[in-house]
Amino acid sequence: MGDPPGGYGALSPHRESHIHDVCAAVSDVRAERRTRPLVGEAAACVELMAAARCQVAAI
């Protein structure tokens, strides 16, 4: 997918780095879920949001 055309505009390189970290965490959870039995869409969404929140909290 990648960055939007023109980058993130007014965001500092530090914030862009955090955006990439959050996206990477979500991507990792999505990839991991592909190897586990599906529990349901709601559970998958909760897990993805938790991964994103964890990365955002680290900012």
ChimeraX commands (.cxc) that place a marker at each C-alpha (Angstrom):
marker #1 position 0.00,0.00,0.00 radius 0.5
marker #1 position 2.64,2.57,1.03 radius 0.5
marker #1 position 2.50,6.23,1.91 radius 0.5
marker #1 position -0.06,8.58,0.39 radius 0.5
marker #1 position 1.14,10.55,-2.67 radius 0.5
marker #1 position 3.13,13.52,-1.42 radius 0.5
marker #1 position 3.78,11.95,1.96 radius 0.5
marker #1 position 1.99,12.95,5.13 radius 0.5
marker #1 position 2.23,16.68,4.62 radius 0.5
marker #1 position 2.76,18.62,7.82 radius 0.5
marker #1 position 3.68,15.63,9.97 radius 0.5
marker #1 position 7.17,15.53,11.37 radius 0.5
marker #1 position 9.45,12.63,10.44 radius 0.5
marker #1 position 9.03,11.44,14.04 radius 0.5
marker #1 position 5.23,11.22,13.64 radius 0.5
marker #1 position 5.60,9.52,10.25 radius 0.5
marker #1 position 7.79,6.93,11.94 radius 0.5
marker #1 position 5.03,6.28,14.50 radius 0.5
marker #1 position 2.45,5.93,11.74 radius 0.5
marker #1 position 4.64,3.31,10.09 radius 0.5
marker #1 position 5.03,1.48,13.43 radius 0.5
marker #1 position 1.26,1.36,13.98 radius 0.5
marker #1 position 0.69,0.13,10.43 radius 0.5
marker #1 position 3.38,-2.52,10.84 radius 0.5
marker #1 position 1.83,-3.76,14.09 radius 0.5
marker #1 position -1.60,-4.04,12.47 radius 0.5
marker #1 position -0.08,-5.78,9.45 radius 0.5
marker #1 position 1.72,-8.27,11.73 radius 0.5
marker #1 position -1.52,-9.11,13.55 radius 0.5
marker #1 position -3.36,-9.56,10.24 radius 0.5
marker #1 position -0.65,-11.91,8.95 radius 0.5
marker #1 position -0.66,-13.88,12.20 radius 0.5
marker #1 position -4.45,-14.26,12.12 radius 0.5
marker #1 position -4.22,-15.92,8.71 radius 0.5
marker #1 position -2.47,-18.88,10.36 radius 0.5
marker #1 position -4.99,-19.24,13.19 radius 0.5
marker #1 position -8.57,-20.46,13.04 radius 0.5
marker #1 position -11.07,-17.65,12.64 radius 0.5
marker #1 position -12.94,-16.75,15.80 radius 0.5
marker #1 position -15.09,-14.12,14.18 radius 0.5
marker #1 position -14.85,-10.71,12.63 radius 0.5
marker #1 position -15.58,-8.89,15.89 radius 0.5
marker #1 position -12.70,-10.66,17.64 radius 0.5
marker #1 position -10.40,-9.88,14.72 radius 0.5
marker #1 position -11.31,-6.19,14.88 radius 0.5
marker #1 position -10.72,-6.08,18.62 radius 0.5
marker #1 position -7.30,-7.66,18.17 radius 0.5
marker #1 position -6.31,-5.25,15.39 radius 0.5
marker #1 position -7.47,-2.23,17.38 radius 0.5
marker #1 position -5.58,-3.45,20.44 radius 0.5
marker #1 position -2.37,-3.74,18.42 radius 0.5
marker #1 position -2.86,-0.22,17.05 radius 0.5
marker #1 position -3.67,1.20,20.50 radius 0.5
marker #1 position -0.58,-0.43,21.97 radius 0.5
marker #1 position 1.62,1.25,19.36 radius 0.5
marker #1 position -0.12,4.62,19.74 radius 0.5
marker #1 position 0.24,4.45,23.54 radius 0.5
marker #1 position 4.00,4.05,23.06 radius 0.5
marker #1 position 4.20,7.46,21.34 radius 0.5
marker link #1:1,2 radius 0.2
marker link #1:2,3 radius 0.2
marker link #1:3,4 radius 0.2
marker link #1:4,5 radius 0.2
marker link #1:5,6 radius 0.2
marker link #1:6,7 radius 0.2
marker link #1:7,8 radius 0.2
marker link #1:8,9 radius 0.2
marker link #1:9,10 radius 0.2
marker link #1:10,11 radius 0.2
marker link #1:11,12 radius 0.2
marker link #1:12,13 radius 0.2
marker link #1:13,14 radius 0.2
marker link #1:14,15 radius 0.2
marker link #1:15,16 radius 0.2
marker link #1:16,17 radius 0.2
marker link #1:17,18 radius 0.2
marker link #1:18,19 radius 0.2
marker link #1:19,20 radius 0.2
marker link #1:20,21 radius 0.2
marker link #1:21,22 radius 0.2
marker link #1:22,23 radius 0.2
marker link #1:23,24 radius 0.2
marker link #1:24,25 radius 0.2
marker link #1:25,26 radius 0.2
marker link #1:26,27 radius 0.2
marker link #1:27,28 radius 0.2
marker link #1:28,29 radius 0.2
marker link #1:29,30 radius 0.2
marker link #1:30,31 radius 0.2
marker link #1:31,32 radius 0.2
marker link #1:32,33 radius 0.2
marker link #1:33,34 radius 0.2
marker link #1:34,35 radius 0.2
marker link #1:35,36 radius 0.2
marker link #1:36,37 radius 0.2
marker link #1:37,38 radius 0.2
marker link #1:38,39 radius 0.2
marker link #1:39,40 radius 0.2
marker link #1:40,41 radius 0.2
marker link #1:41,42 radius 0.2
marker link #1:42,43 radius 0.2
marker link #1:43,44 radius 0.2
marker link #1:44,45 radius 0.2
marker link #1:45,46 radius 0.2
marker link #1:46,47 radius 0.2
marker link #1:47,48 radius 0.2
marker link #1:48,49 radius 0.2
marker link #1:49,50 radius 0.2
marker link #1:50,51 radius 0.2
marker link #1:51,52 radius 0.2
marker link #1:52,53 radius 0.2
marker link #1:53,54 radius 0.2
marker link #1:54,55 radius 0.2
marker link #1:55,56 radius 0.2
marker link #1:56,57 radius 0.2
marker link #1:57,58 radius 0.2
marker link #1:58,59 radius 0.2
view
